Amino acid sequence: MAEKSGADILVEALCDLGVEIVFGYPGGAVLPIYDALFRSGRIKHILVRHEQAATHAAEGYARSTGKPGVVLVTSGPGATNAVTGITDALMDSIPMVVITGQVPTALIGSDAFQEADTVGITRHCSKHNYLVKDPARLGAVIHEAFHIATSGRPGPVVVDIPKDVQVATARYAKPGPIRHKTYRPQVKADPAQIEQLVDMLAAAERPVLYTGGGIINSGPMASQLLRELVRITGAPVTSTLMGLGAYPASGPQWLGMLGMHGTYEANMAMNQADLVVALGSRFDDRVTGRLDAFSPNSRKVHVDIDRSSINKTVRVDLGIVADVGHALEDMVRIWKARQHPRPDTAEWQRRIAGWRARKSLDFPEDGAAIMPQRAIRALWEATHARDPIITTEVGQHQMWAAQHFGFEKPNTWLTSGGLGTMGYGLPAAIGAQLGNPNALVIDIAGEASIQMNIQELATAKQYRLPVKIFILNNEYMGMVRQWQELTYESRYSESYSDSLPDFVKLGEAYGWKGIRIERPDALESGIAAMLAHDGPVIVDCMVSKLVNCFPMIPSGAAHTDMILQANEVSGTMDDEARALV
């Protein structure tokens, strides 16, 4: 067997793993790899304009396709620029392999040019990382990295490769199935625990299925099984921000998103439930609110593939370690095998109907200005028949999109949940478009967030990607301003977006089509013009400036202490929560 350079081994291993696209930016410490990519011609490389964008594009690709995203960056600033995206992928459980260049092994620790301790820096923001000092190990490490990134709870894996290892030679043979010595995630649940869960669900009078991004990560079949479980049990469903689309927004048992900006009915149902079944969700603080007031009278079951997530935040009555897709399959099978009748939850459904009647997502209209909620609903009305893939930046527009854009399918909602990374949406849309070339991909953005990675307009243009950007422009860092209004007596410290670019002209400078929408009566025609153009379009939609995102649970408050609209609260708030209104 002929020896190959480390760079050639890397490229061949990526090809063996089925990698089709790599997002990256070249530099001195990875030039041997870029030369190997050039000579191979088997992998499409996407040249981004910033390494952070490479990681978000890989996330968008992974989240929309179910395949791992791959990133290639140089040493030093290349690796450190990627840290935000690596952390984002860790928080949101996105499978990604990040390959970083490193200075030659003899120079490691000498403060060489463009040296950074990449392994040390990424130790706590990656699922696992490697520093490969022997080209003979490189092929096996790459295969193992993909195994770790995609199995169990998905996440980012970093492989740091010194330049001399890329040049040195060794033999490479495609390894067989990977069996890591210690990392063997439990995929199948204990059958007795699933039987116990089914019995609890059959006996519950006020059940709620609390679903999360783990269902999306488990694959399309998990979403189908969730829908079947809802059909046979009649249990209502709510979801975290990351789980939207696992159950259709048009479904009869859909409660809407729960948590800080969730619906009244979802939060009240969680509060009053007698059984909460958490499926692929992790009891995030944005979901639970004040812990001592979170669903105080319910029994709780937590199904999660990450053993460390169970009982980490909320104590549960039954913790089941398993891939949620397999657990759902077993739940449906056992329920049907036992011929359980659909439980009589009529009284529970009547209570939920009463909460729904509050119409917590309604908003006041302003005939003189475009309400941001109206803009999102108009966008949904114009596009939902095409099953678009929606990405977002982070802020008010993100929450309005989650509330008012109804998602019917998994893998069509791509957003930064755990880390809340401004600048995520545009590169994520680029990655999603590359992974789904025939899909309609729209980045719903804010005028502040979009500028975090605005340079990626050039990437979309270079690769002829028909991405659409829909900016809700209120000339504020809207979520920051909202918190300043509610908690800092409207002292808007540095939250006004001053010196904004002309987004239409900026888009045109990058070769995009630019559209500005300034009046409510122009909303429908502006969206139609965006959709009619077969190339990339940036829409600057001027919305009402001081609108707040409601419903909202103030930080540290309970689910029952929601603000539904200005000066309208859902229940009796304690003094601390009331002070925030």
Salt bridges, closest charged atoms under 4 A:
GLU3 OE2 - ARG171 NH1 3.73
ASP8 OD1 - ARG39 NH2 3.16
GLU12 OE1 - LYS4 NZ 2.02
GLU20 OE1 - LYS67 NZ 3.61
ASP35 OD2 - ARG39 NE 2.99
GLU59 OE1 - HIS56 ND1 2.89
GLU144 OE2 - HIS180 NE2 3.75
GLU195 OE1 - ARG338 NH2 3.54
ASP199 OD1 - ARG338 NH1 2.47
GLU228 OE2 - ARG231 NH2 2.73
GLU228 OE2 - LYS336 NZ 2.78
ASP284 OD1 - ARG282 NH2 3.59
ASP292 OD1 - ARG290 NE 2.63
ASP304 OD2 - HIS302 NE2 3.54
ASP306 OD2 - ARG153 NH1 2.76
ASP330 OD1 - LYS188 NZ 3.33
ASP330 OD1 - ARG333 NH2 3.28
GLU347 OE1 - ARG350 NH2 2.90
GLU365 OE2 - ARG374 NH2 2.42
ASP387 OD2 - LYS409 NZ 2.90
GLU475 OE1 - LYS545 NZ 2.88
GLU485 OE1 - ARG481 NH1 2.80
GLU489 OE1 - ARG491 NH1 2.84
ASP502 OD1 - ARG516 NH2 2.71
ASP521 OD1 - ARG519 NE 2.91
ASP540 OD2 - ARG516 NE 3.40
GLU568 OE2 - ARG358 NH2 3.89
ASP574 OD2 - ARG290 NH1 3.05
